[in-house]
Amino acid sequence: SQMALELATNETNHNHDANLLSKIHEVAYQAEKRIALTMGSDSRGPQSADACFNFALAGVHKSSASLFQNLVRIGIHELKRAGSRSSFPPKSVLHIAEKFAASDVRSEDALELYQIAADCLEKKNYNDKMYIESLRNGSFGFHGRPLLWLWRFSSRQKKVEIFHEEKSKWKEAINWQDEFQDTNK
């Protein structure tokens, strides 16, 4: 999933590679084959949620519905296996649920994952009862805290600077010392 995300966010690929989307989908296909082979046994903790989020950000979408569905099932298995352990903090449970929601996964399996996450948070005495209730009643989704994951991701991305030759000449033509010498302007 990290490879697909790197392909999608690498600025040099956008300018020179017309087959970018096919490369990303090939990576997703290989991941899908690996998950079918290992049944997620090599994914522990929040790795399935991270992979789902990375694939969604890379542009892999509904055409790979079985990939996302399998990642959700792995997430369910992980929450059932380790979600109630003291070594698995509420923050990790939250991150798993939020990353699947930020990936816009909407299926029966996702609703089951949210129910299990609510159970885990209740067992851990998580104090935000409205959050737990939204996980339970099906209103939990893309908006709210999961949307912060997109913001966190985009805030770390290199910002593209638009360079126009005319603008640079205009900036050089201004004598900034003269502009700010008189504070009454």
Order of alpha helices (4+ residues) and beta strands (2+ residues): alpha-alpha-alpha-alpha-alpha-alpha-alpha-alpha-alpha-alpha-alpha
